[in-house]
Amino acid sequence: MARKMVLAALFIALGVVTAHIVYIPVGVSRCFPVQHAINVLAGVLLGPAWSVGTAFGISLLRNLLGTGSLLAFPGSMCGALLAGLLYARSKNTYWAAGGELFGTGILGALLAFPLANFILGQSVLAWFFIFPFVLSSAGGCIIALGILKAGILQKK
């Protein structure tokens, strides 16, 4: 339990600190490949509940610090949940990455639509966020798979 808390805190710190450096602005959203890498890593190393908590913590702090948008919540949390669930069932890191890609790129993007339209007051089409979310998520998945395959972080 303590190991998971420390690793989650490190992931949150990494996600918040790197938000100032690496992001891709797309309309009212800020696509953040490091977030997606963290989602896969947390899903594999911590499990579904902890990965969702980590994604929520990063999104919350980024919003409080002005480096994120409300659209970070559905994208990151859906991706983290699916990454964790698919890894828990399959024990396959590629499935975890696929869960992140689908969870953020498709589900998160579609959930971002009502947030953008009704809360942020931005008129966008329902599929407006899919391409940038998939692109950002794919970059993060590649980073995470590289880290996991290199054995830099290992599940204990």
OpenMM code with the backbone's topology and positions (N, CA, C; nanometers):
from openmm import Vec3, app, unit

residues = "MET ALA ARG LYS MET VAL LEU ALA ALA LEU PHE ILE ALA LEU GLY VAL VAL THR ALA HIS ILE VAL TYR ILE PRO VAL GLY VAL SER ARG CYS PHE PRO VAL GLN HIS ALA ILE ASN VAL LEU ALA GLY VAL LEU LEU GLY PRO ALA TRP SER VAL GLY THR ALA PHE GLY ILE SER LEU LEU ARG ASN LEU LEU GLY THR GLY SER LEU LEU ALA PHE PRO GLY SER MET CYS GLY ALA LEU LEU ALA GLY LEU LEU TYR ALA ARG SER LYS ASN THR TYR TRP ALA ALA GLY GLY GLU LEU PHE GLY THR GLY ILE LEU GLY ALA LEU LEU ALA PHE PRO LEU ALA ASN PHE ILE LEU GLY GLN SER VAL LEU ALA TRP PHE PHE ILE PHE PRO PHE VAL LEU SER SER ALA GLY GLY CYS ILE ILE ALA LEU GLY ILE LEU LYS ALA GLY ILE LEU GLN LYS LYS".split()
positions = [
    Vec3(0.0820, -0.1192, 0.0000),
    Vec3(0.0000, 0.0000, 0.0000),
    Vec3(0.0869, 0.1263, 0.0000),
    Vec3(0.1900, 0.1285, 0.0838),
    Vec3(0.2778, 0.2462, 0.0897),
    Vec3(0.3528, 0.2634, -0.0429),
    Vec3(0.3939, 0.1516, -0.1024),
    Vec3(0.4636, 0.1589, -0.2317),
    Vec3(0.3728, 0.2199, -0.3383),
    Vec3(0.2470, 0.1796, -0.3391),
    Vec3(0.1526, 0.2340, -0.4371),
    Vec3(0.1299, 0.3832, -0.4143),
    Vec3(0.1183, 0.4229, -0.2882),
    Vec3(0.0991, 0.5656, -0.2583),
    Vec3(0.2174, 0.6492, -0.3038),
    Vec3(0.3362, 0.6008, -0.2780),
    Vec3(0.4563, 0.6751, -0.3167),
    Vec3(0.4683, 0.6823, -0.4691),
    Vec3(0.4443, 0.5709, -0.5357),
    Vec3(0.4534, 0.5706, -0.6818),
    Vec3(0.3456, 0.6603, -0.7444),
    Vec3(0.2246, 0.6561, -0.6892),
    Vec3(0.1173, 0.7445, -0.7380),
    Vec3(0.1558, 0.8908, -0.7172),
    Vec3(0.2120, 0.9228, -0.6023),
    Vec3(0.2540, 1.0608, -0.5749),
    Vec3(0.3643, 1.1042, -0.6712),
    Vec3(0.4570, 1.0137, -0.7009),
    Vec3(0.5633, 1.0462, -0.7966),
    Vec3(0.5062, 1.0679, -0.9367),
    Vec3(0.4116, 0.9834, -0.9761),
    Vec3(0.3476, 1.0017, -1.1062),
    Vec3(0.2728, 1.1349, -1.1124),
    Vec3(0.2025, 1.1694, -1.0048),
    Vec3(0.1297, 1.2971, -1.0021),
    Vec3(0.2278, 1.4132, -1.0124),
    Vec3(0.3362, 1.4067, -0.9361),
    Vec3(0.4363, 1.5138, -0.9424),
    Vec3(0.4957, 1.5254, -1.0824),
    Vec3(0.5295, 1.4130, -1.1430),
    Vec3(0.5844, 1.4132, -1.2784),
    Vec3(0.4841, 1.4717, -1.3779),
    Vec3(0.3584, 1.4336, -1.3651),
    Vec3(0.2546, 1.4841, -1.4543),
    Vec3(0.2322, 1.6330, -1.4414),
    Vec3(0.2377, 1.6831, -1.3191),
    Vec3(0.2154, 1.8265, -1.2972),
    Vec3(0.3361, 1.9075, -1.3431),
    Vec3(0.4552, 1.8625, -1.3110),
    Vec3(0.5766, 1.9372, -1.3472),
    Vec3(0.5968, 1.9417, -1.4987),
    Vec3(0.5755, 1.8305, -1.5652),
    Vec3(0.5986, 1.8282, -1.7100),
    Vec3(0.4868, 1.8972, -1.7884),
    Vec3(0.3757, 1.9279, -1.7247),
    Vec3(0.2651, 1.9968, -1.7930),
    Vec3(0.3070, 2.1355, -1.8412),
    Vec3(0.4058, 2.1928, -1.7783),
    Vec3(0.4550, 2.3253, -1.8178),
    Vec3(0.5430, 2.3180, -1.9430),
    Vec3(0.5906, 2.1992, -1.9740),
    Vec3(0.6900, 2.1837, -2.0784),
    Vec3(0.6332, 2.1214, -2.2057),
    Vec3(0.5611, 2.0117, -2.1919),
    Vec3(0.5220, 1.9311, -2.3077),
    Vec3(0.3697, 1.9241, -2.3188),
    Vec3(0.3109, 2.0039, -2.4074),
    Vec3(0.1695, 1.9901, -2.4378),
    Vec3(0.1433, 2.0428, -2.5784),
    Vec3(0.0318, 1.9988, -2.6329),
    Vec3(-0.0068, 2.0382, -2.7684),
    Vec3(-0.1409, 2.1100, -2.7585),
    Vec3(-0.1457, 2.2409, -2.7857),
    Vec3(-0.2740, 2.3114, -2.7767),
    Vec3(-0.3650, 2.2756, -2.8943),
    Vec3(-0.4877, 2.2362, -2.8621),
    Vec3(-0.5885, 2.2053, -2.9635),
    Vec3(-0.7192, 2.2689, -2.9188),
    Vec3(-0.7540, 2.3820, -2.9762),
    Vec3(-0.8755, 2.4524, -2.9354),
    Vec3(-0.8687, 2.4874, -2.7879),
    Vec3(-0.9709, 2.4455, -2.7137),
    Vec3(-0.9745, 2.4743, -2.5700),
    Vec3(-0.9026, 2.3670, -2.4891),
    Vec3(-0.8512, 2.2636, -2.5548),
    Vec3(-0.7830, 2.1563, -2.4820),
    Vec3(-0.6320, 2.1704, -2.4950),
    Vec3(-0.5636, 2.1017, -2.4062),
    Vec3(-0.4179, 2.0919, -2.4117),
    Vec3(-0.3827, 1.9444, -2.4080),
    Vec3(-0.3467, 1.8897, -2.5210),
    Vec3(-0.3116, 1.7479, -2.5286),
    Vec3(-0.1743, 1.7277, -2.4660),
    Vec3(-0.1617, 1.6241, -2.3870),
    Vec3(-0.0489, 1.6085, -2.2984),
    Vec3(0.0024, 1.4642, -2.3019),
    Vec3(0.0959, 1.4302, -2.3938),
    Vec3(0.1415, 1.2917, -2.4075),
    Vec3(0.1993, 1.2303, -2.2795),
    Vec3(0.2603, 1.3101, -2.1950),
    Vec3(0.3168, 1.2559, -2.0706),
    Vec3(0.2053, 1.1996, -1.9828),
    Vec3(0.0895, 1.2649, -1.9826),
    Vec3(-0.0251, 1.2151, -1.9058),
    Vec3(-0.0626, 1.0746, -1.9516),
    Vec3(-0.0609, 1.0531, -2.0808),
    Vec3(-0.1012, 0.9231, -2.1343),
    Vec3(0.0018, 0.8161, -2.1022),
    Vec3(0.1280, 0.8525, -2.1045),
    Vec3(0.2328, 0.7582, -2.0633),
    Vec3(0.2144, 0.7219, -1.9164),
    Vec3(0.1859, 0.8206, -1.8340),
    Vec3(0.1638, 0.7960, -1.6912),
    Vec3(0.0411, 0.7070, -1.6719),
    Vec3(-0.0637, 0.7287, -1.7505),
    Vec3(-0.1839, 0.6448, -1.7394),
    Vec3(-0.1514, 0.4981, -1.7635),
    Vec3(-0.0726, 0.4700, -1.8661),
    Vec3(-0.0361, 0.3308, -1.8955),
    Vec3(0.0522, 0.2760, -1.7838),
    Vec3(0.1526, 0.3521, -1.7445),
    Vec3(0.2429, 0.3065, -1.6377),
    Vec3(0.1666, 0.2813, -1.5084),
    Vec3(0.0779, 0.3730, -1.4726),
    Vec3(-0.0003, 0.3563, -1.3496),
    Vec3(-0.0964, 0.2380, -1.3627),
    Vec3(-0.1560, 0.2216, -1.4795),
    Vec3(-0.2455, 0.1078, -1.4997),
    Vec3(-0.1742, -0.0251, -1.4822),
    Vec3(-0.0531, -0.0334, -1.5328),
    Vec3(0.0255, -0.1572, -1.5235),
    Vec3(0.0822, -0.1755, -1.3825),
    Vec3(0.1394, -0.0710, -1.3267),
    Vec3(0.2118, -0.0843, -1.1996),
    Vec3(0.1236, -0.0703, -1.0758),
    Vec3(0.0118, 0.0020, -1.0879),
    Vec3(-0.0702, 0.0308, -0.9705),
    Vec3(-0.2096, -0.0309, -0.9746),
    Vec3(-0.2611, -0.0584, -1.0929),
    Vec3(-0.3957, -0.1126, -1.1042),
    Vec3(-0.4976, -0.0045, -1.1383),
    Vec3(-0.6201, -0.0477, -1.1687),
    Vec3(-0.7208, 0.0462, -1.2192),
    Vec3(-0.7584, 0.1588, -1.1226),
    Vec3(-0.7856, 0.1276, -0.9987),
    Vec3(-0.8304, 0.2316, -0.9047),
    Vec3(-0.7220, 0.3361, -0.8815),
    Vec3(-0.6007, 0.2904, -0.8599),
    Vec3(-0.4903, 0.3838, -0.8371),
    Vec3(-0.4579, 0.4648, -0.9619),
    Vec3(-0.4709, 0.4039, -1.0787),
    Vec3(-0.4413, 0.4786, -1.2014),
    Vec3(-0.5453, 0.5880, -1.2244),
    Vec3(-0.6713, 0.5606, -1.1947),
    Vec3(-0.7751, 0.6645, -1.2062),
    Vec3(-0.7493, 0.7748, -1.1047),
    Vec3(-0.7137, 0.7385, -0.9818),
    Vec3(-0.6814, 0.8387, -0.8804),
    Vec3(-0.5631, 0.9253, -0.9188),
    Vec3(-0.4637, 0.8630, -0.9793),
    Vec3(-0.3466, 0.9365, -1.0263),
    Vec3(-0.3850, 1.0332, -1.1374),
    Vec3(-0.4638, 0.9868, -1.2329),
    Vec3(-0.5085, 1.0735, -1.3429),
    Vec3(-0.5917, 1.1897, -1.2889),
    Vec3(-0.6784, 1.1616, -1.1928),
    Vec3(-0.7598, 1.2677, -1.1330),
    Vec3(-0.6712, 1.3696, -1.0620),
    Vec3(-0.5722, 1.3209, -0.9864),
    Vec3(-0.4825, 1.4109, -0.9141),
    Vec3(-0.4050, 1.5025, -1.0074),
    Vec3(-0.3546, 1.4476, -1.1166),
    Vec3(-0.2810, 1.5283, -1.2143),
    Vec3(-0.3739, 1.6315, -1.2777),
    Vec3(-0.4916, 1.5878, -1.3191),
    Vec3(-0.5871, 1.6797, -1.3826),
    Vec3(-0.6280, 1.7915, -1.2869),
    Vec3(-0.6543, 1.7557, -1.1635),
    Vec3(-0.6955, 1.8559, -1.0641),
    Vec3(-0.5852, 1.9587, -1.0400),
    Vec3(-0.4646, 1.9119, -1.0163),
    Vec3(-0.3542, 2.0056, -0.9906),
    Vec3(-0.3214, 2.0908, -1.1125),
    Vec3(-0.3254, 2.0308, -1.2315),
    Vec3(-0.3001, 2.1090, -1.3520),
    Vec3(-0.4050, 2.2187, -1.3691),
    Vec3(-0.5294, 2.1885, -1.3393),
    Vec3(-0.6345, 2.2899, -1.3496),
    Vec3(-0.6172, 2.3978, -1.2447),
    Vec3(-0.5833, 2.3590, -1.1240),
    Vec3(-0.5622, 2.4577, -1.0174),
    Vec3(-0.4434, 2.5488, -1.0464),
    Vec3(-0.3427, 2.4953, -1.1147),
    Vec3(-0.2229, 2.5728, -1.1474),
    Vec3(-0.2328, 2.6445, -1.2823),
    Vec3(-0.3418, 2.6245, -1.3539),
    Vec3(-0.3618, 2.6932, -1.4809),
    Vec3(-0.2904, 2.6311, -1.5993),
    Vec3(-0.2456, 2.5068, -1.5870),
    Vec3(-0.1766, 2.4415, -1.6991),
    Vec3(-0.2621, 2.3336, -1.7646),
    Vec3(-0.3862, 2.3231, -1.7244),
    Vec3(-0.4747, 2.2225, -1.7810),
    Vec3(-0.6094, 2.2828, -1.8136),
    Vec3(-0.6967, 2.2003, -1.8654),
    Vec3(-0.8340, 2.2425, -1.8913),
    Vec3(-0.9274, 2.1376, -1.8320),
    Vec3(-1.0540, 2.1701, -1.8229),
    Vec3(-1.1514, 2.0750, -1.7698),
    Vec3(-1.1590, 1.9484, -1.8543),
    Vec3(-1.1156, 1.9580, -1.9788),
    Vec3(-1.1197, 1.8425, -2.0674),
    Vec3(-1.0185, 1.7357, -2.0277),
    Vec3(-0.9262, 1.7699, -1.9382),
    Vec3(-0.8282, 1.6717, -1.8918),
    Vec3(-0.8945, 1.5621, -1.8094),
    Vec3(-1.0034, 1.5940, -1.7418),
    Vec3(-1.0661, 1.4952, -1.6542),
    Vec3(-1.1230, 1.3753, -1.7302),
    Vec3(-1.2144, 1.3951, -1.8268),
    Vec3(-1.2685, 1.2748, -1.8924),
    Vec3(-1.1642, 1.1983, -1.9721),
    Vec3(-1.0764, 1.2686, -2.0408),
    Vec3(-0.9766, 1.2008, -2.1225),
    Vec3(-0.8821, 1.1171, -2.0399),
    Vec3(-0.8222, 1.1780, -1.9405),
    Vec3(-0.7210, 1.1051, -1.8636),
    Vec3(-0.7815, 0.9948, -1.7785),
    Vec3(-0.8976, 1.0200, -1.7207),
    Vec3(-0.9547, 0.9202, -1.6300),
    Vec3(-1.0104, 0.7991, -1.7047),
    Vec3(-1.0715, 0.8201, -1.8209),
    Vec3(-1.1193, 0.7063, -1.9019),
    Vec3(-1.0015, 0.6216, -1.9490),
    Vec3(-0.8975, 0.6883, -1.9956),
    Vec3(-0.7801, 0.6164, -2.0426),
    Vec3(-0.7118, 0.5388, -1.9317),
    Vec3(-0.6976, 0.6005, -1.8163),
    Vec3(-0.6334, 0.5337, -1.7027),
    Vec3(-0.7146, 0.4129, -1.6569),
    Vec3(-0.8467, 0.4289, -1.6525),
    Vec3(-0.9323, 0.3183, -1.6099),
    Vec3(-0.9208, 0.1998, -1.7051),
    Vec3(-0.9328, 0.2254, -1.8342),
    Vec3(-0.9246, 0.1147, -1.9300),
    Vec3(-0.7854, 0.0530, -1.9351),
    Vec3(-0.6824, 0.1347, -1.9214),
    Vec3(-0.5459, 0.0791, -1.9173),
    Vec3(-0.5313, -0.0158, -1.7991),
    Vec3(-0.5773, 0.0269, -1.6829),
    Vec3(-0.5678, -0.0568, -1.5633),
    Vec3(-0.6521, -0.1822, -1.5723),
    Vec3(-0.7767, -0.1688, -1.6203),
    Vec3(-0.8656, -0.2848, -1.6299),
    Vec3(-0.8146, -0.3870, -1.7312),
    Vec3(-0.7728, -0.3392, -1.8479),
    Vec3(-0.7260, -0.4331, -1.9499),
    Vec3(-0.5959, -0.5008, -1.9090),
    Vec3(-0.5089, -0.4277, -1.8390),
    Vec3(-0.3865, -0.4928, -1.7922),
    Vec3(-0.4182, -0.5957, -1.6828),
    Vec3(-0.5094, -0.5601, -1.5924),
    Vec3(-0.5455, -0.6521, -1.4836),
    Vec3(-0.6017, -0.7832, -1.5382),
    Vec3(-0.6758, -0.7751, -1.6471),
    Vec3(-0.7366, -0.8956, -1.7058),
    Vec3(-0.6392, -0.9746, -1.7935),
    Vec3(-0.5530, -0.9028, -1.8649),
    Vec3(-0.4694, -0.9708, -1.9644),
    Vec3(-0.3237, -0.9890, -1.9216),
    Vec3(-0.2752, -0.9052, -1.8316),
    Vec3(-0.1326, -0.9012, -1.7937),
    Vec3(-0.0442, -0.8718, -1.9144),
    Vec3(-0.0994, -0.7980, -2.0094),
    Vec3(-0.0299, -0.7648, -2.1336),
    Vec3(-0.0200, -0.6125, -2.1448),
    Vec3(0.1025, -0.5621, -2.1546),
    Vec3(0.1213, -0.4169, -2.1594),
    Vec3(0.0639, -0.3553, -2.2866),
    Vec3(0.0589, -0.4328, -2.3938),
    Vec3(0.0004, -0.3800, -2.5178),
    Vec3(-0.1499, -0.3584, -2.5027),
    Vec3(-0.2157, -0.4462, -2.4287),
    Vec3(-0.3579, -0.4275, -2.4005),
    Vec3(-0.3791, -0.3046, -2.3132),
    Vec3(-0.2888, -0.2820, -2.2186),
    Vec3(-0.2982, -0.1619, -2.1346),
    Vec3(-0.2859, -0.0370, -2.2212),
    Vec3(-0.1907, -0.0375, -2.3124),
    Vec3(-0.1736, 0.0773, -2.4033),
    Vec3(-0.2963, 0.0939, -2.4921),
    Vec3(-0.3513, -0.0169, -2.5396),
    Vec3(-0.4729, -0.0103, -2.6207),
    Vec3(-0.5903, 0.0459, -2.5422),
    Vec3(-0.5986, 0.0089, -2.4147),
    Vec3(-0.7033, 0.0641, -2.3285),
    Vec3(-0.6887, 0.2136, -2.3111),
    Vec3(-0.5655, 0.2587, -2.2942),
    Vec3(-0.5398, 0.4035, -2.2838),
    Vec3(-0.5765, 0.4729, -2.4137),
    Vec3(-0.5372, 0.4168, -2.5231),
    Vec3(-0.5641, 0.4769, -2.6541),
    Vec3(-0.7150, 0.4882, -2.6799),
    Vec3(-0.7894, 0.3813, -2.6546),
    Vec3(-0.9338, 0.3848, -2.6760),
    Vec3(-1.0038, 0.4700, -2.5698),
    Vec3(-0.9614, 0.4535, -2.4450),
    Vec3(-1.0261, 0.5273, -2.3360),
    Vec3(-1.0115, 0.6772, -2.3491),
    Vec3(-0.8916, 0.7222, -2.3811),
    Vec3(-0.8685, 0.8657, -2.3983),
    Vec3(-0.9085, 0.9120, -2.5372),
    Vec3(-0.8602, 0.8409, -2.6394),
    Vec3(-0.8778, 0.8858, -2.7763),
    Vec3(-1.0215, 0.8858, -2.8235),
    Vec3(-1.0997, 0.7878, -2.7808),
    Vec3(-1.2381, 0.7786, -2.8280),
    Vec3(-1.3356, 0.8191, -2.7169),
    Vec3(-1.3363, 0.7442, -2.6071),
    Vec3(-1.4328, 0.7740, -2.5002),
    Vec3(-1.4107, 0.9116, -2.4387),
    Vec3(-1.2862, 0.9419, -2.4036),
    Vec3(-1.2557, 1.0716, -2.3436),
    Vec3(-1.2865, 1.1868, -2.4370),
    Vec3(-1.2557, 1.1665, -2.5651),
    Vec3(-1.2838, 1.2720, -2.6638),
    Vec3(-1.4333, 1.2958, -2.6776),
    Vec3(-1.5106, 1.1889, -2.6780),
    Vec3(-1.6562, 1.2049, -2.6890),
    Vec3(-1.7159, 1.2652, -2.5623),
    Vec3(-1.6600, 1.2334, -2.4465),
    Vec3(-1.7061, 1.2950, -2.3212),
    Vec3(-1.6630, 1.4407, -2.3107),
    Vec3(-1.5554, 1.4770, -2.3797),
    Vec3(-1.5092, 1.6161, -2.3790),
    Vec3(-1.6042, 1.7066, -2.4565),
    Vec3(-1.6760, 1.6497, -2.5522),
    Vec3(-1.7677, 1.7286, -2.6347),
    Vec3(-1.8716, 1.8037, -2.5517),
    Vec3(-1.9483, 1.7369, -2.4636),
    Vec3(-2.0468, 1.8143, -2.3863),
    Vec3(-1.9811, 1.9143, -2.2908),
    Vec3(-1.8650, 1.8793, -2.2376),
    Vec3(-1.7939, 1.9751, -2.1520),
    Vec3(-1.7578, 2.1006, -2.2299),
    Vec3(-1.7041, 2.0824, -2.3490),
    Vec3(-1.6644, 2.1969, -2.4313),
    Vec3(-1.7861, 2.2789, -2.4718),
    Vec3(-1.8932, 2.2126, -2.5110),
    Vec3(-2.0117, 2.2832, -2.5587),
    Vec3(-2.0873, 2.3548, -2.4474),
    Vec3(-2.1165, 2.2842, -2.3407),
    Vec3(-2.2087, 2.3380, -2.2411),
    Vec3(-2.1413, 2.4080, -2.1244),
    Vec3(-2.0249, 2.3629, -2.0848),
    Vec3(-1.9578, 2.4250, -1.9700),
    Vec3(-1.8599, 2.5327, -2.0152),
    Vec3(-1.7794, 2.5022, -2.1174),
    Vec3(-1.6807, 2.5989, -2.1648),
    Vec3(-1.7360, 2.6916, -2.2719),
    Vec3(-1.8560, 2.6626, -2.3234),
    Vec3(-1.9193, 2.7495, -2.4219),
    Vec3(-1.8521, 2.7507, -2.5579),
    Vec3(-1.7807, 2.6451, -2.5927),
    Vec3(-1.7137, 2.6355, -2.7226),
    Vec3(-1.7962, 2.5488, -2.8154),
    Vec3(-1.8300, 2.6007, -2.9316),
    Vec3(-1.9053, 2.5228, -3.0301),
    Vec3(-1.8086, 2.4370, -3.1109),
    Vec3(-1.8123, 2.3087, -3.0854),
    Vec3(-1.7296, 2.2152, -3.1601),
    Vec3(-1.8156, 2.0959, -3.1989),
    Vec3(-1.7730, 2.0226, -3.3005),
    Vec3(-1.8420, 1.9010, -3.3406),
    Vec3(-1.8048, 1.7881, -3.2458),
    Vec3(-1.8904, 1.6887, -3.2367),
    Vec3(-1.8695, 1.5795, -3.1412),
    Vec3(-1.7360, 1.5087, -3.1618),
    Vec3(-1.6897, 1.4978, -3.2856),
    Vec3(-1.5659, 1.4248, -3.3117),
    Vec3(-1.4424, 1.5161, -3.3206),
    Vec3(-1.4592, 1.6433, -3.2874),
    Vec3(-1.3498, 1.7399, -3.2964),
    Vec3(-1.2263, 1.6979, -3.2166),
    Vec3(-1.2451, 1.6390, -3.0998),
    Vec3(-1.1332, 1.6050, -3.0116),
    Vec3(-1.0733, 1.4671, -3.0396),
    Vec3(-1.1377, 1.3858, -3.1205),
    Vec3(-1.0904, 1.2483, -3.1384),
    Vec3(-0.9496, 1.2437, -3.1971),
    Vec3(-0.9247, 1.3110, -3.3087),
    Vec3(-0.7921, 1.3035, -3.3705),
    Vec3(-0.6814, 1.3532, -3.2773),
    Vec3(-0.6926, 1.4736, -3.2182),
    Vec3(-0.5828, 1.5167, -3.1305),
    Vec3(-0.5680, 1.4305, -3.0054),
    Vec3(-0.6794, 1.3811, -2.9502),
    Vec3(-0.6698, 1.2956, -2.8321),
    Vec3(-0.6032, 1.1624, -2.8681),
    Vec3(-0.6381, 1.1054, -2.9832),
    Vec3(-0.5757, 0.9795, -3.0259),
    Vec3(-0.4271, 1.0011, -3.0526),
    Vec3(-0.3944, 1.1094, -3.1193),
    Vec3(-0.2546, 1.1390, -3.1500),
    Vec3(-0.1718, 1.1554, -3.0225),
    Vec3(-0.2217, 1.2338, -2.9293),
    Vec3(-0.1519, 1.2557, -2.8031),
    Vec3(-0.1410, 1.1256, -2.7236),
    Vec3(-0.2500, 1.0509, -2.7204),
    Vec3(-0.2505, 0.9246, -2.6475),
    Vec3(-0.1543, 0.8239, -2.7096),
    Vec3(-0.1491, 0.8189, -2.8418),
    Vec3(-0.0578, 0.7257, -2.9094),
    Vec3(0.0876, 0.7570, -2.8736),
    Vec3(0.1218, 0.8850, -2.8723),
    Vec3(0.2574, 0.9232, -2.8328),
    Vec3(0.2897, 0.8790, -2.6908),
    Vec3(0.1950, 0.8999, -2.6005),
    Vec3(0.2153, 0.8584, -2.4619),
    Vec3(0.2253, 0.7072, -2.4472),
    Vec3(0.1446, 0.6354, -2.5243),
    Vec3(0.1502, 0.4886, -2.5196),
    Vec3(0.2852, 0.4363, -2.5664),
    Vec3(0.3390, 0.4959, -2.6698),
    Vec3(0.4707, 0.4552, -2.7198),
    Vec3(0.5778, 0.4801, -2.6140),
    Vec3(0.5710, 0.5961, -2.5490),
    Vec3(0.6663, 0.6275, -2.4412),
    Vec3(0.6552, 0.5248, -2.3297),
    Vec3(0.5318, 0.4964, -2.2859),
    Vec3(0.5119, 0.4023, -2.1749),
    Vec3(0.5586, 0.2621, -2.2113),
    Vec3(0.5247, 0.2174, -2.3302),
    Vec3(0.5684, 0.0832, -2.3711),
    Vec3(0.7204, 0.0743, -2.3778),
    Vec3(0.7847, 0.1808, -2.4237),
    Vec3(0.9302, 0.1834, -2.4256),
    Vec3(0.9890, 0.1722, -2.2855),
    Vec3(0.9313, 0.2447, -2.1914),
    Vec3(0.9781, 0.2390, -2.0520),
    Vec3(0.9561, 0.1012, -1.9930),
    Vec3(0.8384, 0.0441, -2.0175),
    Vec3(0.8081, -0.0883, -1.9619),
    Vec3(0.8938, -0.1974, -2.0256),
    Vec3(0.9125, -0.1912, -2.1561),
    Vec3(0.9931, -0.2935, -2.2244),
    Vec3(1.1414, -0.2827, -2.1886),
    Vec3(1.1872, -0.1612, -2.1592),
    Vec3(1.3278, -0.1423, -2.1198),
    Vec3(1.3518, -0.1876, -1.9763),
    Vec3(1.2439, -0.2121, -1.9023),
    Vec3(1.2581, -0.2573, -1.7643),
    Vec3(1.2972, -0.1474, -1.6671),
    Vec3(1.2766, -0.0219, -1.7058),
    Vec3(1.3112, 0.0899, -1.6181),
    Vec3(1.2233, 0.0884, -1.4934),
    Vec3(1.0949, 0.0639, -1.5128),
    Vec3(1.0005, 0.0467, -1.4004),
    Vec3(0.9469, -0.0953, -1.4067),
    Vec3(0.9439, -0.1631, -1.2930),
    Vec3(0.8953, -0.2997, -1.2914),
    Vec3(0.7949, -0.3183, -1.1812),
    Vec3(0.6996, -0.4054, -1.2086),
    Vec3(0.5978, -0.4385, -1.1084),
    Vec3(0.6593, -0.5332, -1.0069),
    Vec3(0.6342, -0.5068, -0.8799),
    Vec3(0.6880, -0.5943, -0.7747),
    Vec3(0.5783, -0.6729, -0.7111),
] * unit.nanometer
topology = app.Topology()
chain = topology.addChain("A")
for resn in residues:
    res = topology.addResidue(resn, chain)
    for name in ("N", "CA", "C"):
        topology.addAtom(name, app.Element.getBySymbol(name[0]), res)
